[in-house]
Amino acid sequence: MLLRFLRWFCPPSLFEGVEGDLLEQFEADTEVFGERRARWLLRWNVLRFFRPGIILRNSFSKGLINTIMLRSYFKIAVRNIMKRKLYASINALGLSLGIASCILIYLFIQDERSFDQFHANKDLIYRMQGEMYDQNAPELYYKHCYMSLALAQTLKDEVPEVQYATHFVQRTDFFRHEETIFKSKFAYVGKDFFDMFSFDLIEGGTGNLFGSKEELVLTASAVTKYFGSKDPIGKVMQIGANGDKLFKVAAIIQDPPANSSLDFEMLLPVESMNGFNEHNLTHWLNQGFPTFIQLYPEASAAEMAPKLQPIVEKYMSSEMTEWGQHLNAPEGTEIYKLSFGKLTDMHFQKEIGWDKVSDPQYSYVLGGIALLILVIACINYISLAMTSSASRRKEVGVRKVTGAHKRQLVAQFTFESVFLTFLAMLFGLGLVFLFLPVFNELTSKAISVSAADWLPLIGFSLATTLLIGLLAGSYPAFFLSGLLPTVALKNGVASGAKTYLLRPLVVLQFVLSSFLMISSVVMYRQMDFITSKDLGFNQEQVVVIPTHGSWNDNESNKILERFRQAASRRPEVLSVAGSGNPVAFGEDYMVFGGYKVDGVPRTAFGFLVDEHFVPTMELQIVQGRNFDAAMMSDAEESIIVNEALVKELGWTDPLNERMNFHASQPNAPGARVIGVVKDFNFLSLKDEIKPMFLYEGRDLNMGYIVTRLAPGDIKATLAHLEDDFAEAAPGKPFEYTFLDEKIERQYAQYKRWMDIMLIATCLAVVIAGLGLFGLAGINAVNKTKEIGIRKVLGARVAQVFMLLNRQYIGFALIAFILAAPLSWYAMNQWLSGFAYAIEINWLVFAISMALGVLIALTAVSYHALKASALNPADSLRYE
């Protein structure tokens, strides 16, 4: 080992003499000191020679700084690229697609990891979280971030580690300024908000912000949007569709960046919101106020953690005891646990609902897709490099005969590989900036490359390029440099490139492509199944219109009735119904709990509706009847349930049953069941149909109008509805949502992933096709003479075509046999997230296999047709 190290750095002219002296000294030391100490002395003597005076006399040091040799490598690389334009172009295209995919996904992952990192106090800020006991929830606890209104001030007063605390209650509502009405996303916050978060003040706010609860803070974009070039400071704005609250603009702050979990256009003091009252400040079970805290710089979260649960016991013990009895919780169970999470982690806490939250698995999946595409591109490069290697064998032989060392040839071919990869990187960066807007739309991002991002982006790109160039170019470089001069010069161009390694690589390449192909087909069929499945109600031509009525004087119901009278006169309006939910069905709903059956707590989804709702939505009543406006009892004590609720409660005669869904009235007889509707999917098809009931409350606000339209000119009909709404609700903004579009948005996330998989599959297939193209070129070169002989003996073009193509069909079949179980497992895992999913049958694999074989034949047909059409005389003279 020591002598090998000496040989590495010692000049050949000195090595033999130095080695002899060292060995003589070793033998002498062994006789005097023994072998063990003699070896230590030998190590020391070898290291004494490892000095600049010896190293710089070695020939390899000159090679490291020989710029003349580098210029030679550069010239040879350029000449070979120009000489083999087709292969160089295909190589560059495949590598650039792989590099561009990696860079885009790198930008995605960087953006995900950058959320909330811009805050100066990010390491001291935490979001408070609650865990409520729920026997039906994962791990027996339902996690949320909606806290009691009193918690913020209590933490500041009673937990010494807490320096600041603020609420962040996000809302969307209408604002008015003079004659302009606009809708805006805003948040109610506390005074500490401006001390905790890094949203810089631009103008105003010289005194104590939110010193008055009538103050308003705008972001810069909101000022431009709503005031243009006018100065908004001191201007008065009204909030709400009724404009019953007045606020004065006190300051302007910078916009939250795209990678901020806190998103808003305006900030209002939390004291001004409707829910801020003495009752909520003392009633700890009223939880609807997300709360953030900031610790003192010298404090730690570990010190704070044990001081939280005593607050729950101090202020919520009686409520938790009552709730535990209601839930039949086991003895000693903690009904409610107060915890916290870092601000910089909240973007990835998908189990806790928030406006901007992401599944961390997305980054892993996208990273895996990028790696697959990159591996396919590298395999493609190797196969194409080997395709052209046969024509360079004579060059290798001549260089070796004239004295070139193997390491020089390895350096030359590796330089060519890195150089070509560098060109591909430049083209890939161009593709990144060209397709970044499309990528942003696909992933619902707002990624941009600022001046500060350039250095890490270029660093990542260069590192990826160097890695690809070294890995992809290493095999061709060592293969070519290892050829014996006699073999290379004797066989010349047509010596036949060995493909024993390329074939399994191309099979692996096609396995990866097949995996993506099968997955894309499964995703497409699942999304087609979901979007075309009968939901149990008619979602077409249904418009949902919010009334924007206040809770005073039953205003929403009055607007509903006036609108019904005006719209019902129009032939294009088939029916008008009222609903208490934001949309009739979809992701917004109300869960009612608090009733028991045989001592077991139950929950169900409840929808406030009127008597027109069932026929408007075309629900099917299988037992009983609909609500009847003429029967006053229906409004007070009647409900309509679905089949799932009947099944869960085990009712045999549901029309003679009652159900009390009001926890505040545990001894009440409950509402009478007057009808049963056929099960319908009021939630996403990701979930099974849950127990549900409809109830009518004539004294409760129907905040939404559900209108079914006849087919026809929808644009003109909406204009008429706007006129009718203006007549029914003067001064209130007209908004509408089509129910089918709302339902479709439930699956937007899955559709995005389907699109990503489709694009990744197309890239992988294109690059894999280029790899097959290269391997077909090798095969055609190796069989040139055989093809000539066969054609002389009478072989037809079709027979030659099949001779060259049959192995690629075999490659495709082998690849699908290997890819099928992998894709079947992965897609079954994905489909397990849906309550209603397709079955992965043989048809999916048959379609994918047919596409794969067709792609393989398309990729290799060029070489096969060219070789089969070659004149036999030319083929026989080829070698």
PyMOL commands that set and color helices and strands:
alter all, ss='L'
color gray80, all
select helices_A, chain A and resi 2-9+12-33+35-49+52-55+59-64+67-83+85-113+122-124+138-140+151-158+193-196+220-227+270-272+278-282+301-307+309-326+343-348+361-387+390-401+406-443+451-481+485-494+502-532+552-567+613-617+632-637+643-649+654-656+714-728+739-745+748-782+784-792+797-831+842-868+872-877
alter helices_A, ss='H'
color red, helices_A
select strands_A, chain A and resi 125-133+141-144+147-148+162-177+180-189+201-204+215-219+236-239+245-253+266-269+287-289+291-295+336-342+542-546+573-579+591-597+600-608+621-624+638-642+658-659+671-677+692-695+704-709+737-738
alter strands_A, ss='S'
color yellow, strands_A
deselect
rebuild
show_as cartoon
